[in-house]
């Protein structure tokens, strides 16, 4: 008779992990169990999970594969674990993050406590003023291509708990289950959508890129957010050398630089006026390019600045269109504002951090949809575009706090 080896996992950590999963919500996995269903027998489900993890007998079920469309065509494969498996992964994330996060590079901004995309944009903006050239690169299907042998080598270097290593290995090799119910084994990658995948990606990229860059190109600062990064260079020759070196380094680690999404960019402005075909790049939803700016002496000049990208604006307009505001004539204006404001506020919080006037075209579009709603709701405005515009001006004047974008649209850009 073999004795079961028990691992020391505090029940409190399992409870904390469940709270994180509950806060993040998310879709059901292959067992079709939602968070609400999991909570119907919460104590028993959490105890069963703790018991299996503690005894080493927990085996993750297959990951539900979902294909979501990309903004520029094609699809991205997401892996959706079951609710119980997300709790199990959160347990391990809670255990390893205090050890791993402090070793990561300061300029790694993705999926880290106290780090954000807005910080990456802010530091990139400042560096674009100091450095003339940028190498922008993206890794093709990075989450899908992570080499398990190299990743586990890095994990073992920092994590000594055998049970954590065992479960990470099980998660890496848990099969995908397609919509047709077919299981496909995995020998590479960490499913995008898994709870531990982002921290494992950061660990892999720490050795594949961050620490390598610090060692070999210390004079070229960078900002990386998961598989998306920009590197700053003093000259075109340096940028060309850095780009080639990065491509070779990624290939050594089993990754591929995305040919269409990687390029060298000249940070053109009032002082940097040389000819170069690429004078803009997009990073984390912001397009950096030459833009008009006002100096502290109130003089117009050209600066190299980030603002919300056209692709991000297009996605936001699609969301507004999906609200079908013009069809919701039974609703009051207050009800529309209540439903739309949380989303508009989220957009404003992120994209208005830099060059906020670029958001005005979106706000004008929302107002056009509101005018269309008014023409359908009020007979006196039907067929009268000018009257509906006048109606909206009066409502704005009387109730400027009703919609988020009405409150903020007076803010200046820059």
C-alpha positions in Angstrom: 0.0 0.0 0.0 1.5 3.3 -1.1 1.2 6.4 1.2 0.0 9.7 -0.3 2.4 12.5 -0.2 0.7 15.6 1.3 1.7 19.2 0.3 1.3 22.1 2.6 -1.3 24.4 1.0 -3.2 26.7 3.4 -7.0 26.6 3.0 -6.9 30.4 3.3 -4.9 30.6 0.0 -7.5 28.5 -1.8 -10.2 30.9 -0.5 -8.2 34.0 -1.6 -7.7 32.3 -5.0 -11.4 31.8 -5.4 -12.1 35.5 -4.5 -9.8 36.5 -7.3 -11.5 34.2 -9.8 -14.9 35.5 -8.7 -13.8 39.1 -9.2 -12.5 38.4 -12.7 -15.7 36.5 -13.7 -15.0 34.8 -17.1 -16.7 32.1 -19.2 -17.3 28.4 -18.4 -14.7 25.8 -19.3 -15.1 22.4 -20.9 -17.5 21.3 -18.1 -19.9 24.2 -18.8 -19.9 25.1 -15.1 -20.3 28.9 -14.5 -19.1 30.7 -11.4 -22.7 30.9 -10.2 -23.0 27.1 -10.5 -19.6 26.6 -8.8 -20.9 28.7 -5.9 -24.0 26.6 -5.4 -21.9 24.1 -3.5 -19.0 26.4 -2.7 -17.6 24.9 0.5 -17.6 21.4 -0.9 -16.0 22.5 -4.2 -13.2 24.4 -2.6 -12.6 21.7 0.0 -12.4 19.0 -2.8 -10.0 21.2 -4.8 -7.8 21.9 -1.7 -7.8 18.1 -0.9 -6.8 17.1 -4.4 -4.1 19.8 -4.7 -2.7 18.9 -1.2 -2.5 15.2 -2.0 -0.9 15.7 -5.4 -3.9 14.0 -7.1 -5.2 17.1 -8.9 -5.0 16.8 -12.7 -6.3 19.8 -14.7 -9.1 19.0 -17.2 -8.6 20.0 -20.9 -8.7 23.7 -21.7 -11.7 24.9 -23.8 -10.3 26.4 -27.0 -12.1 29.6 -28.2 -11.1 31.5 -31.3 -11.7 35.2 -31.2 -11.3 37.5 -34.2 -8.3 39.9 -34.3 -8.8 43.6 -35.2 -6.8 43.2 -38.4 -8.1 39.8 -39.6 -7.3 36.2 -38.5 -8.1 34.8 -35.1 -6.5 34.4 -31.7 -6.8 31.1 -29.8 -7.8 31.6 -26.2 -7.7 28.7 -23.7 -10.5 28.9 -21.1 -9.9 26.7 -18.0 -12.8 25.5 -15.9 -13.7 27.6 -12.8 -12.1 25.0 -10.4 -9.0 25.0 -12.5 -8.8 28.8 -12.5 -9.0 28.7 -8.7 -6.2 26.0 -8.7 -4.0 28.2 -11.0 -4.7 31.2 -8.9 -3.4 29.3 -5.8 -0.1 28.7 -7.6 0.0 32.3 -8.9 -0.4 33.6 -5.3 2.4 31.4 -4.2 5.0 32.2 -6.9 4.3 35.9 -7.6 6.1 37.2 -4.5 9.2 35.2 -5.6 9.2 35.9 -9.3 7.9 39.5 -9.6 10.9 41.1 -7.9 13.3 39.6 -10.4 11.5 41.0 -13.4 12.9 44.0 -15.2 11.6 47.5 -14.3 10.6 48.0 -17.9 8.4 44.9 -18.1 4.9 46.3 -17.7 2.4 43.6 -18.6 0.3 41.6 -16.0 2.3 42.8 -13.0 1.2 44.3 -9.7 1.8 48.0 -9.6 2.6 48.1 -13.4 0.4 49.3 -16.2 0.1 49.9 -19.9 -0.2 53.7 -19.2 3.1 53.6 -17.4 4.7 51.9 -20.5 3.2 54.6 -22.7 4.5 57.4 -20.4 8.1 56.1 -20.3 8.1 55.5 -24.1 6.9 59.0 -24.7 9.7 60.5 -22.7 12.3 58.3 -24.4 11.1 59.2 -27.8 12.0 62.7 -27.0 15.5 61.7 -26.0 16.2 59.0 -28.7 15.8 59.5 -32.4 15.0 56.0 -33.4 12.6 53.2 -32.2 12.6 49.5 -33.0 9.0 48.3 -32.7 8.5 44.6 -32.6 5.8 42.1 -31.9 6.2 38.3 -31.4 4.1 36.0 -33.6 1.8 33.9 -31.5 4.0 34.2 -28.5 1.8 32.5 -25.9 1.4 29.5 -28.3 5.1 29.2 -29.1 6.8 29.2 -25.6 9.3 26.4 -25.4 8.3 24.1 -22.4 11.9 22.9 -21.7 13.3 26.4 -21.5 10.4 27.7 -19.5 10.6 24.9 -16.9 14.3 25.4 -16.6 13.6 29.0 -15.6 10.8 28.0 -13.3 13.1 25.4 -11.5 15.8 28.0 -11.1 13.5 30.2 -8.9 10.8 27.9 -7.5 11.9 25.0 -5.3 8.5 23.6 -4.2 8.1 20.3 -6.0 4.3 20.4 -6.0 4.2 23.8 -7.7 6.6 22.5 -10.4 4.5 19.5 -10.9 1.3 21.4 -11.4 2.9 24.0 -13.7 4.0 21.1 -15.9 0.5 19.6 -15.8 -1.0 22.9 -16.9 1.5 23.4 -19.7 0.6 20.0 -21.2 -3.2 20.0 -20.5 -4.8 19.4 -23.9 -7.0 21.9 -25.8 -10.6 20.8 -26.4 -12.1 22.3 -29.6 -15.8 23.3 -30.1 -16.3 19.9 -31.7 -15.1 18.1 -28.5 -11.8 17.0 -30.0 -8.8 17.0 -27.7 -5.4 18.1 -29.1 -2.3 17.6 -27.1 0.1 20.5 -26.4 3.9 20.3 -26.5 4.5 24.1 -26.7 3.0 27.3 -25.4 0.9 28.3 -22.4 -2.7 29.0 -23.2 -3.7 32.7 -23.4 -6.6 32.8 -21.0 -5.0 30.7 -18.3 -4.4 32.4 -14.9 -0.7 31.3 -14.6 0.1 31.9 -18.3 0.9 35.7 -18.0 3.4 35.3 -15.2 5.0 32.3 -17.0 5.2 34.4 -20.2 6.9 37.2 -18.2 9.4 34.7 -16.7 10.1 33.3 -20.2 10.5 36.7 -21.7 12.7 37.9 -18.8 15.4 35.4 -19.9 14.6 35.4 -23.7 14.6 39.2 -24.0 14.8 41.5 -20.9 17.9 40.3 -19.2 19.6 39.6 -22.6 18.9 43.2 -23.7 20.3 44.6 -20.5 23.4 42.5 -21.0 24.0 43.0 -24.7 22.4 46.4 -25.5 22.5 48.3 -22.2 22.6 51.7 -24.1 19.1 50.9 -25.7 16.3 51.2 -23.2 13.1 49.3 -23.9 9.5 48.9 -22.7 7.8 45.5 -23.0 4.2 44.5 -22.4 3.9 40.7 -22.7 4.8 40.0 -26.3 4.8 43.6 -27.5 7.9 45.9 -27.1 9.7 49.0 -28.3 13.4 49.7 -28.1 15.1 53.1 -28.3 18.2 53.8 -30.3 20.5 56.7 -31.0 21.1 56.1 -34.8 19.6 54.2 -37.7 22.7 52.0 -37.9 22.2 51.0 -34.2 18.5 50.4 -34.7 19.2 48.1 -37.7 21.8 46.2 -35.6 19.5 45.9 -32.6 16.5 44.7 -34.8 18.6 42.0 -36.4 20.0 40.9 -33.0 16.6 40.7 -31.5 15.3 38.6 -34.4 18.2 36.2 -34.0 17.8 36.0 -30.2 14.0 35.3 -30.4 14.7 32.6 -33.0 17.2 31.0 -30.6 14.5 30.9 -28.0 11.9 29.3 -30.4 10.0 32.6 -31.1 9.4 34.5 -34.3 9.5 38.3 -34.8 6.2 39.3 -36.5 7.3 40.6 -40.0 4.3 42.9 -40.5 4.2 44.3 -37.0 8.0 44.9 -36.6 9.8 47.9 -38.0 12.2 50.8 -37.4 10.7 54.2 -36.8 12.2 57.7 -36.9 10.9 60.0 -34.1 10.3 63.0 -36.4 9.6 66.4 -34.8 10.4 70.1 -35.2 14.1 69.5 -34.7 14.4 66.0 -36.2 13.5 66.7 -39.8 15.5 64.1 -41.8 13.7 61.9 -44.4 12.6 58.4 -43.4 9.6 56.4 -44.6 8.4 55.2 -41.1 7.6 58.1 -38.7 4.9 56.4 -36.6 4.3 53.2 -34.6 1.4 51.9 -32.5 2.0 50.5 -29.0 -0.7 49.4 -26.6 -3.5 51.2 -28.4 -1.6 54.5 -28.8 -0.1 55.7 -32.1 3.1 57.7 -31.6 3.7 60.2 -34.5 4.6 63.8 -35.2 1.8 66.0 -33.7 1.1 69.7 -33.2 1.8 70.8 -29.6 2.0 74.0 -27.7 5.2 75.1 -26.0 5.2 76.6 -22.5 5.7 80.0 -24.3 2.4 79.3 -26.1 4.1 78.6 -29.5 3.0 75.9 -31.8 5.6 73.2 -32.7 5.8 69.6 -33.8 6.4 67.0 -31.1 6.5 63.2 -31.3 3.5 62.2 -29.2 1.1 59.3 -28.5 -2.6 59.5 -29.0 -5.4 57.0 -29.2 -4.9 54.9 -32.4 -7.3 54.8 -35.3 -7.8 51.1 -34.7 -8.8 51.7 -31.1 -11.2 54.4 -32.2 -12.7 52.1 -34.8 -13.2 49.4 -32.1 -14.9 51.9 -29.8 -17.2 53.1 -32.5 -18.1 49.5 -33.2 -19.0 49.1 -29.6 -21.1 52.2 -29.6 -22.9 51.0 -32.8 -23.6 47.7 -31.0 -25.5 49.5 -28.3 -28.2 50.4 -31.0 -29.0 53.6 -29.1 -31.4 54.7 -31.9 -33.6 51.6 -31.3 -34.0 52.2 -27.6 -36.7 54.8 -27.8 -38.6 53.5 -24.7 -35.6 54.4 -22.6 -35.1 57.9 -21.1 -31.9 59.9 -21.7 -31.0 59.3 -18.0 -31.3 55.5 -18.5 -29.1 55.7 -21.7 -26.5 57.7 -19.8 -26.5 55.1 -16.9 -26.0 52.3 -19.4 -23.3 54.0 -21.5 -21.3 55.9 -18.9 -19.3 53.1 -17.3 -17.8 52.1 -20.7 -17.2 55.7 -21.8 -15.5 56.4 -18.5 -13.2 53.3 -18.9 -12.2 54.5 -22.4 -11.6 58.1 -21.1 -9.5 56.8 -18.1 -7.1 55.0 -20.5 -7.0 56.9 -23.8 -7.3 60.4 -22.5 -4.1 60.0 -20.5 -2.2 61.3 -23.6 -3.3 63.9 -26.2 -6.9 63.7 -25.1 -8.4 65.8 -28.0 -7.9 62.7 -30.2 -10.9 61.3 -28.4 -13.3 64.1 -29.6 -14.1 62.3 -32.8 -15.5 59.4 -30.8 -17.5 61.7 -28.6 -19.0 63.4 -31.7 -19.9 60.0 -33.0 -21.8 59.1 -29.7 -23.6 62.5 -29.9 -24.7 61.6 -33.5 -26.2 58.4 -32.3 -28.0 60.3 -29.5 -29.4 62.8 -32.1 -30.6 59.8 -34.1 -32.3 58.4 -31.0 -34.0 61.8 -30.4 -35.3 62.0 -34.0 -37.0 58.6 -33.5 -38.3 59.3 -30.0 -39.7 62.8 -30.5 -42.1 63.4 -33.4 -41.2 67.1 -33.6 -37.6 66.2 -34.4 -38.4 63.6 -37.0 -36.8 64.4 -40.4 -35.1 67.4 -38.9 -31.3 67.0 -38.5 -30.8 70.6 -37.6 -33.5 70.6 -35.0 -32.0 67.5 -33.4 -28.6 69.2 -33.2 -30.2 72.2 -31.5 -32.1 69.9 -29.1 -28.8 68.2 -28.2 -27.1 71.6 -27.6 -29.8 72.6 -25.2 -29.7 69.3 -23.3 -26.0 69.6 -23.0 -26.2 73.2 -21.8 -28.9 72.3 -19.2 -27.4 69.0 -18.0 -23.6 69.0 -18.8 -22.9 66.3 -16.3 -25.3 63.7 -17.7 -22.9 61.8 -20.0 -19.2 61.3 -19.1 -18.0 62.7 -22.5 -20.1 65.9 -22.0 -18.3 66.5 -18.7 -14.8 66.0 -20.1 -15.0 67.3 -23.6 -14.0 70.8 -22.6 -10.6 69.4 -21.5 -7.6 70.5 -23.7 -5.4 68.2 -25.6 -1.7 67.6 -25.3 
